Amino acid sequence: MVNITEEELKKIVDLVNVVPQEYRLKCFELLLRHALRGEATIPPLTFVPTPPSSPATVTPQKPFVLAIDVKAFLSQYGLDESLLWKYFHAEGNEVRPIYKLKTHKKAKAQIEHALMMALESALVTGQFQVELEALRTRCNEQKCYDVPNFMKNLKGNSRLFKSVAGEQPLSLSPDGKSELAELLEALKN
């Protein structure tokens, strides 16, 4: 082990002070270890701060704009917009689900996923609908996909959708929107 001079230690401290706070301790440890090994003297340190980006070069993130049909849905059922952000994360024009369904019955979970995915779609496109293949995938990921009864379950709950035919997207009916509003209320408790 090699001794380091007070001047070399001061150089290390000066360099560490320009590093973001969360990296300072590790940076200090590495530089001190390097200096104590005597592998090489610490080169003259010069810090050239990068100028902050000018406002003209930074593209501000546009706030998420809620589709008018979603606003109408919230108003119709007396729901507050803040309720949506308990179940979804939105950034720019993208939306991601962050909800966890409470039901353990596959049939019920499939319907609840269909309702929540229709809402997720409406947040982006304004249309309360879900693609069957996307629903199958989500149900499979969430371990609630009942292969032999999937379509039978949807058809048994056909009042929630405008049509359950073939591989067409499932669009929520007025009953489906009412059921979705009830689900949102139930999930918040």
N, C-alpha and C positions, 0 to 999 in steps of 0.2 A: 504494500500500500504506500502511496506517495502522499506527502503533505501538500496542501494547496495554500496558496497565498491568500491574504485577505482581499487583494485586488481581484483574483480569480473568483473568489466566493461572491464578491460584489457583482461581478459580471453575470454570474449564474442567477443571482437574485434579481438583477435588472431584467434579464431575459424572461425569467419566470413571471415577472409582474406584467408582461404584455400578453401573456397567454390567458385565455378565458378562465374564469375562476374555477370551474369544475375540473380543469386539467393541470392546475398549478402544482399541486402536491406531487403528482406523478412526474411532471416535467422536472421539478426540482430534484426528485430522487434519481431520475435517469442522468441528469446533467452532473450531479454531485458524484454519483457512482462512476461515471465516465472520467471525471477529473481525478478522483481518488485512485483509480487504476493506473493513472499516469500514461494512458494510451496515447494521449496527445494533449497538448495544451489547448484550452478552449480558444477557438479563433476569435478574433475581434468581433464583437457582436454589434450589429447595427440593425435596428428595427425600422423598417419603412412601412408606416401604416398605410393600408389600402384606403383610398378615399371612399367615403360612403357613397352608395349609388345615388345618382341625382334622381329627383322625382320623375324626370322625363324618361329614364331608362327602366324604371320599375313599373311593371304592369300590375295595377291593383287588382286584388281578388274581388270579383263581382259578388255581391251578396246573393244568396239563394232566393229566387223569386218563386213564391208559391203560386201554382196554377189556379186560375179563377174557379175551376170546378172543385178543386180541393177546398178553397175558401168557402164556396157555397155549401159543400158537404159539412164543413165544420159549423157553419152558421145554422144550417138546417137542424142539426142534432145538438146544438148548444155546447159544442166542444171548443176548448181553448187551443189555439195554435201551438202553445208551448207543450201540449200533450204529445204532439207529433215527434218532438225532438227528444222525448224519453225513449222512443222506439226506433228512431232513425237518426243517422248522422248525415248531414248535407254539407258539401263543400263545393263551391263553384256551381257546376250543373250536375254533379254526381250525388247519388244518395246510396247509403249502405244501411242495411238493417242491423240493429243492435238489441233487438227484443229477444226475450226467451219465453216461449209458450209454457203455460203451467200444466196443460193437460197431458195425460199419459196414454189416452186411448188413441190408437192410430187413426180411426175414422174421423174423430173430432179434430185431431191435430192437422190432418190433411185439409179440412175445411178452413180451419183457422189460418193455416199457411196461405191458402188461396186468397182469403180475405186480406191478410196483411200484405201479400205480394201485389194484390190489385191496388192497394193504397200506395205501396212503394212505386208502382208504375205510374199512378196518378200524380205523384209528387214530381216526377220527371216529365211525363208526357201529357198530363191532364186527363188521361183516360183510365178509368177504374177497370183494368183488365189484366189478366195473367195468361201467359202462354202455358199450355199443358206440359210441354217438355221441361220448361223452367220449374214448374210446380213439382213434377216428378223428381227432378234433380234435387230440389230443396228438401222434399220429403225424404228422399233417399239419404241425403246428408244428415238429416235430423233423426234418422232411424224410425220414421213413421210411415214409410212407403209400404202399403199393403198391395203387393203386385196383383193378386187375383181380384181384389175388390176395389181397386182405385177408381175406375170409371163407374162402377156400380154405386160407390159412395157419392161421387159427384152427381150422378143422375138422381140418386135418392134425395139430394139437397138441391135439385134443379130450380127451386123457387128463388134461390140466392143468385142465380145467373140468368141472363137474358136467353142463353141457349147453351146446351151441353150437347154439341154435335161434332162428331169426328175429331179432328185435330185443330179445330178453330179455337182462338183465344176465348177464355171465359170472361165475359163482361158482367160486372155486378148489376143486378136488377135493383129496384128500389128496396126490396126485402133484403138483398145482399148488403146494401149500404147501411140499412138499419141494423143488421146483424153485425156489421163491421163497427158501427158506433158503439154497440153494446160490448163488443170484444175489447175495444180501446178502453172503455170505462172499467171493465173487469180486470184488465191487465194492470191498470194503475194502482189497484188495491193490493 
